[in-house]
């Protein structure tokens, strides 16, 4: 006796009337069809069974692609971070300490943290004072050299 609730159609055939596609078998190129309300349920049960039976575990290539994407995002954040540090003229020896804090908070902008904002403003003022002192020393040396 032929089962009238399951129909297999090959490539190029029409889906029978009142039937819907449950799944497509890529090995035999047949499409299995069931009556319309049941095709969704039967297809979902089959997909669930396949997921349980053939559990997907990412291989080395999938993990490598994920790691590369993560490294790319982190490098982009670090590039933006270094641009901000250059804008605020922060000394290079503080970059790593600030970058570690940014990685922990997940933000490339330490300025949003009020503590770091105050720290950067204090450092900028300190840098301006150092720059003024060095300019004064340079002018003093130039004056001494010009008088000799």
N, C-alpha and C positions, 0 to 999 in steps of 0.2 A: 504494500500500500504506500502510495506516494504522500509525503508530508506536504500539505497545502499551506501550512503556516510559515514555511521557510522556502525561499526561492534564491537560487544562486544564478547570477547573471554574469556574463563575460563582458569584456571590454567592448563598448560601442552599442550595447543593447539598451533598450529603454527600461526604466524602473517600472514594474507592473503597477497597475492602478490600485490605489489604497494600500500600497506598500511603501515603506521607507527604508533607507539604507541603514543597516546596523553597523557593519564594518566592512572594510576592504582588505582582502588578503593579498599582500604584495608578493608573496611567493608564487601563487597560482594565478594571479590577476583576475580573481573572481570577487564579485561583490555579493555579500549576503544581505538579503532583504527580509524584513518581517512586517506584519501589519502595523499600520501607523502608530497606534498608541504604544505598542510593545517594542518597536524598534529602538526607541530611546533608552528604555529600561534594559533591554537585552544588551545593547551596545555598551552601556555604562557598566553593567555587571561583567562583561567580557574584558573591558579595559581595566577594571579593578583587579580581576583575576590575573591578567597579564602582568600588572604592576607588582602584585604580591608574588607571583611565581618567578618572574625575572626581575628581581629587585635591581634598580639602577644604582650603580656605585660609580661616581666620577673617576675616570681613569687619569693617568698622569698628564695627558694633554689638556683635559678640562681644568685640572688644578693649575697647570702652568698658565693657561689663559686667564684664569681668575687672579692668580698672583700678579701677572703682568698688568692687568687692569688696576689692581690695588696700588701697585708701584707707580703706575702712571698718574693716578689721582694724587698720590702723596707727593710725587715730584712736581706736579702742577701747583699744589698747595705751597710747597717749599719755595718754588720760584716766585710766587706771589708774595710770600712772606719776606723773601730777600729784597724784593722791590720796595716793600713797606719799610723794611729796616734801612734801606738806602735813603728813602725819603726822609726818615727821621734821623738819619746820620748816626745810627747806633754803632758803637765800636764792634769790630768783628769778633772779639773774644766773648761778647755777650750773646752772639747769634745762636750758638748751640744750646745755651741754657734757656733762652726764650723759645727756641724751636721745640725743645723737649716739652715745655709747658703747653705749647700750641698743639702738639700731637696728642697730649693727654686730654685736652679740652675739646679737640676736634675742630678748632677754629684756626684759620691761617692769620687771623688778626688778633694779636695780643692786646690791641688798643681797646677792644671792647671790654676787657677785664679792667675794672677801675684801678686795681692795684698796679697792674702793668702800665696802665696809662699814666698814673702818677710817677711810676718808676722811669718811664721813657721821658716824661717832661723834665724830671730831675736830671736824668742823664744828658738831655739836650742842653739844659742850662749849664751843667758842668762842662760839657764840650765847648760851649761858647766861651766860658771863662778860660779854659785851657787854650783855645784858639786866640783869644785876646792876649794872653800872656806870651804865647809863642810869637805873635805878630809884634808885640812890644820888644821882645828879645831880638827878633830879626831886624827891626828898625834900629835898635841900639847898636847891633853889630855893623849894620850898614853905615851908621853915623861914625862909628869908630874907624871903620875902613876908609871912609871918605876923608877924614881928618888926617890920616897918616900919610 
